[in-house]
Amino acid sequence: MPAHTRSRRWIQNHGLFGLDRFDENEAHGIYSRPNQKRVDYAVLLTMGSTAIWEGTTSSPVGKAMWQSIDASLTTSLGAGDQVHHFAPAP
């Protein structure tokens, strides 16, 4: 197989610098789904506790945390609505 064919096929399958590579073994260790969910919950807990601790008007950090909570809720509600709206009919 010519070198240029291999390089095209490699770029097509793996993307630039291998960033789009998929490996079945990626779902182990820190990349497993339960660990991803733990990180999600830790981020939400950190945002919520920091927002409550800092308040709304006392510091810019508190304001930023409340805005991040608003953005997270808006995104999750919007995505959930789209899932039900664009789901195929049974």
N, C-alpha and C positions, 0 to 999 in steps of 0.2 A: 504494500500500500504506500503510495507517495506521501511524503511528509506534509505537503500542503493539505491533503485530504484528511490526514489524522488531525492536524491542527484545527481545521474547520469543524470536524466532528467533535473534537474536544471542547471547542468554544460553544458549539450548539448544545452539548449535553451538560456542561458544567458552568457556563457563563464566564464572565470576566473574572479572573483570579480565583475561579472555583467557588464563587459566592453562592451560586445557585445549585450547588451539589446537593443531592438527596441521598442519604444513606439510611438503610433500615436500622442500623445500630445507633442512630442518633437519639432514639427514644429511651436511652438508659442514663442512669446517673442524674446529673443536674438538669438534663433536658427532658426527663420523663414528665408526663402530664401531671401527676400529683405534685411534683416539685414546682412546676409552672404555676399551678393553682395556689400553692403556698406563697409564692412570690407575689402573686396578684393580691392575696389577702393581706400580706404584710405591707404592701404599698398603700392599700386602702386604709388599713389601720393607722399607718404612720401619718397619712394625710388627715384623717379624722382627728386623731389625738393632737396633732400639731395645730390644727385649726381651732380646736376647743381650747387648748392651752394658751395660744397666742391671742385669741379673740379676733374681733373684726377691725376695730379702729386703733388698737394700741400699737400695732406693728405692721410693716409691709409684708412680713412673712405670713402672718395670720390671714391677711387679705389674699395673698397669693394661694394659700392652702384652700380657702373657701372657694376661690375661683377654680382651682383644680378639681375640687369636689363637684362643683356645678358642671364643669366640662365633662367629668367622668360620668355623672348621672345622665346628662343630656346625650352623650354618645351611646351609653348602654341602652337607654330607652329608645333612642332612634334606631339603633341596630336591631333591637328586639322587635320593634314595629315593622321594620323592613323584612325581617325573617318571616313574619306572619303575612305581610302584605304580598310578598313576591313568591310565596311558597306555591308549589303546584297544587292544583285542585285534586282532592281525593277521588 
